[in-house]
Structure formats: C-alpha cells, structure tokens
Amino acid sequence: MTSVSILAAQTGGAGVPIRELAMLVLVSAAVSYLLTGVVRYVLIRSGWLDQPRSRDVHDIPKPRLGGVAMFTGVLAAVALASILPALNRGFPPMTPDMRAIVVAGLVLLLVGIADDLFDLDAITKLVGQIAAALIMSFMGVSWYLLYIPFGAGSTLILDPIMSTVLTVIFTVALINAFNFVDGIDGLASGLGMIAAGSILIYSMVMLHDQGGTVSAYPPAMISACLFGACLGFLPHNFEPARIFMGDSGAMMIGLLLAGASVSASGRIAPSMYGAADVLALMSPILVVVAAISVPMLDLLLAVVRRVGQGKSPFSPDKMHLHHRLLSMGHSHRRVVLVLYLWVSVIAYAAVATTIFPVAFVAISSGVLLIFAVVFTASRSSKAPDGSTARRKRYNLRP
C-alpha cells in the first residue's frame, strides 16, 4: 500500500481533498503532454533548434522551450483549482500564495524564453531570477517562520527584511540547482517530479494533521501542479529526448519547488506536531532538503570547482554528477535512473517519518540505501558507438 493510500485510509478524506489534487495532476500532465508536441512542431518549422555544444551529451540539433508547455500545464491546473469548492479556499483573499506563484512564474518564464532563444548572459539571467524571487516574496510567499531544533526547540519569527533575504537566497539557489542539473535527457523533469511528489505527500499529511486548515492548501496545490507538468513532459524528454525543457522549464521547476517549500516549511508553525516528536517537527526542513539534495549537491560542487579553478561559478563544464556517471560507463538512461533512485531514497526517508514509526523508516531506508549503492556500483556495459542509429531515432520532422 502506498503512502497516499495509507493517508487516505487513515483520514477517510477528511480535510484532505485527494480527488481534487489528483485532478490537478491529471490536468497539468495532459496539457503539458499535448502542448509539448505543439511547441516542438512550431520550433522545428521555424528553425529554432538547440545546436550541440562541447559540454552537451546530445549530438544533433533539437528544439527546446519545453518549459512553455510545462508552465501552461501548471496554469491550466491552477485555473481548475480556483473553481473547485474543495480547493478555492487556498486562493486570494484567503491566501496570496497561488497568485504570487503565478505572477513570479510568468516573470521567470519570460526570462527563460529569452535565454532559450537568445542565450542571455549570466548576470542578466541572475537579475531575472532575483526579480522573480522578490516578486514571490513581496506578494506573500516568504519564509518568516524558522524552526530551531536545539534545546527545547523554538520557532524564530523573522522580520520582513530577513524574511525576504532568506526567501530570495533559497529561491535563486534552487532555481540554479535545477538549471545546472538539466544536462541529460529526462534528468531535471524526473527529479522535479520526484521532489514535487515528496512535497505533495508531506502537504497532504499536513492537511490531515491541521484538519484542512487554509494555509496548508497552497503547498499541496503547487506541488500537485508541478508534479503533473513534469509527468506530462517526461515522455517527450526521456532518452532519446525529442525536445528539451530549456532554462524556461528548469528554472520554473526550481521556482515552484521553492514556492511550495516556503509555503510548507517557512510559513506554517511546526508546533502542530507536539514538542515530543522531534523528527516530525523537523520534517518540513527534511522534506525540502531531501527533495533538492542531488541538484543542490551538484550546484555546490560546481561552484567550488569553478571558483577553485579561478573561473566564474556560472561558467559551463562537463564535471556535473551526470557527466561523472557517464564516464563510469553508465548509459544515459541508467545515469538518469541512478539519480532518480538516490533522490527517491532520500525523499522517502524524510517523508516517511511523518507517516510511519521511526524504527520502520530506519530499517526500510537502510534497505533502500543498500539497493541504491549496489545499483550505482553495478556499471552498465558501454554500448558501441551508434551515432548513425541514434540519428535515425532522433527524428526531427514535425
């Protein structure tokens, strides 16, 4: 039985609109899937193709801008949520979160489209990312509650300036983490889907624990919309990809995950769990860390590596985690599955603490961790060079 099924059985649906959230996933996935094909057709007909670079793993031109289709799927699901009686309580004037996410997302989408088409410089792109993060914070999605687990435990209330600074730093870091990790077919969309799914499950637990309080609805809706968008785009993007999401998609994943994380972890008092359960009190932070563990580790290693070499932290290279796994002998698909597995194991360990006993989580996480190590260490044999065969599979006709 899955975690969601257990949650549904325990709650009886009280305070947790499981069917409505499932509808958001389906609508977002359907729109994203269908519109991705349209975007691909238009780009191929117009000649806007991404030319292979020295650090890329693809060898023929392909269209990008898949993020346009993904964010349209998100917008369609948000529009549906706004008219569903079980979900519209999570919209203004009750909470500002959904409006803030949409406006900030549109701003960042425009930056991503410009970068996908015209290759913006790093500073211009960073300014656009900060602007989107500031908009999200100023419109109400800001990290103003910070739980301190030391001693007896306490909740720190941040002033508006510190709240905005923390939110912007966290959001921009997450945007760039997913932007950096988007270097191999299906990687960013799959990691985004796993991350959104973990936050969605946690948000549903939070909805149950708080009896369906209004403030707990936005993180569930944001993560459901993002989960569906990634799910719908992944069939087009899994190796061999027919279209890339581009910066418009990768940055959108980072922004929405940041918005869902801030809404779930930084704006809802953890005291709802009771002071005795320390792991449950820390679960919002653990879920966020688990969801972004791989892209954030990749980002940190990239910054340290590039600065240590006297280069800009934004300068490109072929030393990301997926590049290293490829050099170990894994195929493209196996690299993606390895990274999926590690993120899933860490996310499971974090989310499961809010549902299952700690002893069960420890044992099951240990078993999954051993499996992940074995799967990663067992290299796949390198396939012979089949560039001609691959070119036949990568059909660029609209």
C-alpha distance (Angstrom), angle and dihedral (degrees) to the residues before:
residue distance angle dihedral
M1 . . .
T2 3.79 . .
S3 3.80 125.2 .
V4 3.79 90.4 -108.7
S5 3.81 91.5 51.6
I6 3.80 90.8 49.6
L7 3.80 90.0 48.9
A8 3.79 91.3 50.0
A9 3.78 91.3 49.0
Q10 3.78 92.3 49.3
T11 3.76 96.4 46.0
G12 3.75 101.2 36.2
G13 3.78 84.6 -141.4
A14 3.82 92.5 -65.1
G15 3.76 109.3 152.8
V16 3.82 92.1 -12.2
P17 3.83 113.2 95.3
I18 3.80 94.4 -158.1
R19 3.82 96.1 162.2
E20 3.80 93.1 49.1
L21 3.81 92.3 48.7
A22 3.80 88.9 48.7
M23 3.81 88.4 53.7
L24 3.81 89.7 54.5
V25 3.79 90.0 52.9
L26 3.80 92.5 49.3
V27 3.82 95.5 46.3
S28 3.79 93.4 46.4
A29 3.82 91.4 46.9
A30 3.81 94.0 47.3
V31 3.80 95.2 48.3
S32 3.79 92.3 44.1
Y33 3.80 92.6 48.7
L34 3.79 96.1 46.6
L35 3.79 97.1 41.1
T36 3.81 93.2 48.0
G37 3.79 88.4 66.0
V38 3.80 90.4 51.1
V39 3.82 92.4 48.9
R40 3.80 90.5 48.9
Y41 3.80 91.8 50.7
V42 3.80 93.0 49.8
L43 3.80 93.5 47.3
I44 3.79 94.2 49.0
R45 3.80 92.0 47.3
S46 3.81 90.6 49.7
G47 3.81 94.6 44.2
W48 3.83 96.9 -120.2
L49 3.82 98.0 145.9
D50 3.80 130.8 155.5
Q51 3.80 108.3 -117.4
P52 3.85 115.9 -142.4
R53 3.81 115.3 -102.9
S54 3.80 129.5 -160.7
R55 3.84 92.5 -97.8
D56 3.82 95.4 46.0
V57 3.80 124.6 101.7
H58 3.82 95.3 -147.7
D59 3.78 120.6 83.6
I60 3.81 104.9 -161.4
P61 3.84 132.6 52.8
K62 3.80 114.7 -87.8
P63 3.80 134.7 177.0
R64 3.78 121.8 -106.6
L65 3.82 133.6 -177.5
G66 3.79 91.2 99.7
G67 3.79 86.2 141.5
V68 3.80 88.7 76.1
A69 3.80 90.7 63.1
M70 3.80 92.1 43.0
F71 3.79 94.9 52.2
T72 3.80 90.8 45.1
G73 3.79 87.1 56.6
V74 3.79 89.0 51.7
L75 3.82 91.3 49.8
A76 3.82 91.4 49.8
A77 3.81 91.0 51.9
V78 3.81 92.2 46.3
A79 3.82 89.8 51.3
L80 3.81 89.6 51.7
A81 3.80 92.1 48.3
S82 3.80 91.1 52.6
I83 3.81 91.2 62.6
L84 3.80 98.9 40.5
P85 3.83 110.6 99.5
A86 3.79 91.8 -142.9
L87 3.82 93.4 54.8
N88 3.81 109.2 26.9
R89 3.80 90.7 84.7
G90 3.82 85.4 76.0
F91 3.83 91.4 65.2
P92 3.82 132.7 80.0
P93 2.93 133.0 -38.1
M94 3.83 87.3 31.9
T95 3.82 96.3 45.5
P96 3.84 130.6 -0.1
D97 3.80 96.3 -148.4
M98 3.80 102.7 99.9
R99 3.81 93.9 46.3
A100 3.81 90.6 48.0
I101 3.80 92.5 49.9
V102 3.81 92.9 49.2
V103 3.82 95.3 48.3
A104 3.82 94.0 44.3
G105 3.79 89.8 45.2
L106 3.79 92.5 52.8
V107 3.81 91.0 51.0
L108 3.80 92.3 49.5
L109 3.82 90.9 44.4
L110 3.81 90.3 58.5
V111 3.80 89.9 50.5
G112 3.80 90.1 48.8
I113 3.80 93.5 48.8
A114 3.80 91.0 50.5
D115 3.80 90.3 49.7
D116 3.81 93.8 46.9
L117 3.79 91.6 51.1
F118 3.80 103.0 34.5
D119 3.86 106.4 17.3
L120 3.79 102.5 -120.6
D121 3.78 118.7 -145.9
A122 3.81 118.5 -102.8
I123 3.81 96.0 -105.5
T124 3.81 94.3 51.8
K125 3.79 90.7 48.4
L126 3.80 91.6 48.1
V127 3.80 90.8 51.4
G128 3.80 89.3 52.9
Q129 3.80 91.1 49.9
I130 3.80 92.3 50.3
A131 3.80 90.4 47.7
A132 3.81 91.6 53.5
A133 3.81 91.4 47.1
L134 3.81 91.8 48.9
I135 3.80 91.1 49.7
M136 3.80 90.6 51.4
S137 3.80 91.3 49.1
F138 3.83 96.0 44.2
M139 3.80 90.6 49.1
G140 3.79 91.9 57.3
V141 3.81 110.3 -85.6
S142 3.78 98.5 112.1
W143 3.79 134.6 138.4
Y144 3.81 103.3 -115.3
L145 3.83 101.7 145.6
L146 3.81 117.5 64.9
Y147 3.81 119.3 179.7
I148 3.83 115.9 -142.4
P149 3.83 108.4 -158.0
F150 3.81 97.3 -167.7
G151 3.79 122.8 107.3
A152 3.78 111.8 -10.7
G153 3.80 89.9 -16.2
S154 3.77 126.5 -111.0
T155 3.80 141.1 -166.1
L156 3.80 116.8 -122.2
I157 3.82 116.0 -148.7
L158 3.82 109.8 -148.8
D159 3.79 123.6 -145.6
P160 3.85 117.2 -120.1
I161 3.82 94.3 -96.7
M162 3.81 96.0 49.2
S163 3.79 89.8 41.9
T164 3.81 91.7 54.8
V165 3.81 93.6 44.0
L166 3.81 92.7 50.5
T167 3.81 92.2 46.1
V168 3.81 93.9 49.0
I169 3.81 94.0 46.7
F170 3.80 92.3 47.6
T171 3.81 93.3 45.6
V172 3.81 96.8 46.2
A173 3.81 90.9 46.2
L174 3.80 91.4 52.1
I175 3.82 92.7 45.3
N176 3.80 90.7 54.1
A177 3.80 92.8 42.6
F178 3.80 91.1 61.0
N179 3.79 91.6 39.1
F180 3.80 90.5 55.1
V181 3.81 95.0 45.2
D182 3.82 92.8 52.3
G183 3.78 95.0 95.7
I184 3.79 106.1 109.2
D185 3.80 133.1 48.2
G186 3.79 113.7 -79.0
L187 3.80 96.3 -3.9
A188 3.81 103.9 111.9
S189 3.82 94.6 37.3
G190 3.80 92.1 49.5
L191 3.80 94.6 45.8
G192 3.79 89.5 46.8
M193 3.80 90.4 51.8
I194 3.81 92.5 50.1
A195 3.80 92.2 46.4
A196 3.80 92.7 47.8
G197 3.79 90.7 46.9
S198 3.79 92.6 53.2
I199 3.80 92.4 49.7
L200 3.81 89.8 45.8
I201 3.81 91.9 55.0
Y202 3.80 91.5 46.9
S203 3.81 90.7 48.1
M204 3.80 90.4 53.0
V205 3.80 90.1 52.1
M206 3.79 88.3 49.3
L207 3.80 90.9 50.4
H208 3.79 89.5 53.6
D209 3.79 94.7 45.9
Q210 3.80 92.3 49.0
G211 3.79 94.2 43.9
G212 3.81 94.6 -115.1
T213 3.79 96.6 -51.6
V214 3.81 113.8 -175.5
S215 3.81 95.6 -120.0
A216 3.81 91.0 60.6
Y217 3.81 95.2 59.3
P218 3.85 101.7 74.1
P219 3.83 98.1 60.7
A220 3.80 89.8 49.6
M221 3.82 92.6 49.4
I222 3.81 94.9 43.9
S223 3.79 93.2 49.8
A224 3.84 92.1 44.5
C225 3.81 91.3 52.6
L226 3.81 92.0 47.4
F227 3.80 92.8 45.7
G228 3.79 90.2 54.5
A229 3.81 94.0 46.2
C230 3.81 91.9 52.7
L231 3.81 91.4 43.9
G232 3.81 91.9 52.9
F233 3.80 94.2 46.2
L234 3.81 97.4 45.0
P235 3.85 97.2 77.3
H236 3.81 88.6 58.8
N237 3.80 93.4 44.3
F238 3.81 105.3 39.6
E239 3.80 113.7 106.8
P240 3.00 117.4 -43.7
A241 3.81 87.7 38.3
R242 3.79 119.4 -157.0
I243 3.81 93.2 -167.4
F244 3.81 137.2 13.0
M245 3.79 124.3 -131.6
G246 3.81 89.9 -137.1
D247 3.78 123.9 -162.5
S248 3.80 88.3 -54.6
G249 3.80 88.3 67.1
A250 3.80 102.3 33.9
M251 3.80 93.6 49.2
M252 3.80 90.4 46.1
I253 3.81 90.6 55.4
G254 3.80 90.4 51.3
L255 3.79 93.2 48.3
L256 3.80 95.5 48.4
L257 3.79 92.5 46.0
A258 3.80 89.1 50.2
G259 3.80 90.7 49.5
A260 3.80 92.7 48.6
S261 3.80 91.7 45.5
V262 3.80 94.6 48.9
S263 3.79 90.9 46.0
A264 3.82 91.5 50.5
S265 3.79 102.4 35.3
G266 3.77 107.9 23.7
R267 3.79 103.9 40.7
I268 3.82 105.6 37.7
A269 3.81 119.6 74.3
P270 3.82 110.9 -118.9
S271 3.81 90.3 -148.1
M272 3.81 88.1 94.8
Y273 3.81 88.7 86.0
G274 3.80 98.3 55.0
A275 3.78 126.9 -111.0
A276 3.80 94.7 -93.2
D277 3.78 97.4 69.6
V278 3.80 105.1 67.9
L279 3.81 95.6 172.5
A280 3.78 91.2 52.2
L281 3.79 90.4 48.2
M282 3.81 90.0 53.7
S283 3.81 94.5 41.6
P284 3.83 96.3 100.8
I285 3.81 90.6 57.1
L286 3.81 92.2 41.4
V287 3.80 91.7 51.2
V288 3.80 91.7 50.9
V289 3.82 93.0 47.0
A290 3.80 91.4 46.9
A291 3.78 93.3 48.6
I292 3.80 93.7 52.6
S293 3.82 99.3 31.2
V294 3.80 99.6 111.2
P295 3.82 99.5 41.1
M296 3.81 91.6 42.5
L297 3.82 91.6 50.0
D298 3.79 89.4 48.9
L299 3.81 90.2 49.3
L300 3.81 92.9 49.2
L301 3.79 93.3 48.4
A302 3.80 90.9 47.2
V303 3.81 93.5 51.8
V304 3.82 93.7 46.6
R305 3.80 91.9 45.8
R306 3.79 95.5 48.8
V307 3.79 96.5 42.4
G308 3.80 89.5 47.5
Q309 3.80 88.3 55.5
G310 3.80 91.3 50.4
K311 3.81 92.7 -108.5
S312 3.77 133.1 126.0
P313 3.84 112.6 -86.6
F314 3.83 86.2 -126.2
S315 3.82 95.2 54.2
P316 3.84 112.2 116.2
D317 3.80 125.0 -117.8
K318 3.81 141.5 157.8
M319 3.81 97.9 -112.8
H320 3.81 100.2 96.3
L321 3.80 118.5 127.0
H322 3.79 92.2 -99.3
H323 3.81 90.9 51.8
R324 3.81 90.0 52.2
L325 3.80 92.3 49.9
L326 3.79 90.1 50.0
S327 3.80 89.8 53.0
M328 3.83 88.8 52.9
G329 3.78 89.2 64.6
H330 3.80 101.8 -96.9
S331 3.78 118.3 139.5
H332 3.81 119.9 -119.8
R333 3.79 92.3 -101.8
R334 3.80 93.2 46.9
V335 3.81 91.7 50.4
V336 3.80 89.2 55.3
L337 3.81 92.0 47.2
V338 3.83 91.4 49.0
L339 3.80 91.7 53.7
Y340 3.82 91.4 43.4
L341 3.80 88.6 53.5
W342 3.80 96.4 50.1
V343 3.80 93.6 48.2
S344 3.82 90.5 46.6
V345 3.81 92.6 51.4
I346 3.81 93.1 50.2
A347 3.80 93.3 43.1
Y348 3.79 91.1 48.9
A349 3.80 92.0 52.4
A350 3.79 90.7 52.7
V351 3.80 99.3 43.2
A352 3.81 95.7 39.9
T353 3.81 91.6 62.9
T354 3.81 88.8 69.6
I355 3.82 92.5 53.6
F356 3.82 111.5 26.8
P357 3.83 134.7 44.6
V358 3.81 114.5 -84.3
A359 3.83 93.3 -118.1
F360 3.80 91.9 55.1
V361 3.81 91.8 47.2
A362 3.81 91.6 50.0
I363 3.81 93.9 50.8
S364 3.80 96.4 42.9
S365 3.81 92.3 44.7
G366 3.81 90.0 51.2
V367 3.80 91.0 52.5
L368 3.80 91.6 48.1
L369 3.81 90.8 47.2
I370 3.80 91.9 53.6
F371 3.79 89.8 49.2
A372 3.82 90.5 50.6
V373 3.81 91.9 51.0
V374 3.81 92.4 48.9
F375 3.79 92.6 46.1
T376 3.80 91.7 49.7
A377 3.81 94.3 46.3
S378 3.81 94.0 48.8
R379 3.76 99.5 82.7
S380 3.76 121.3 -153.0
S381 3.79 115.7 -125.5
K382 3.75 113.9 -102.0
A383 3.74 112.7 -106.2
P384 3.79 116.7 -131.4
D385 3.72 116.5 -99.3
G386 3.74 106.7 -78.5
S387 3.76 102.3 170.1
T388 3.79 91.6 142.0
A389 3.79 92.3 51.2
R390 3.77 91.0 46.1
R391 3.77 91.3 51.7
K392 3.79 89.2 56.2
R393 3.80 90.4 52.2
Y394 3.79 93.4 48.3
N395 3.77 95.5 71.5
L396 3.79 108.7 -175.8
R397 3.76 96.5 -174.2
P398 3.83 110.8 118.3
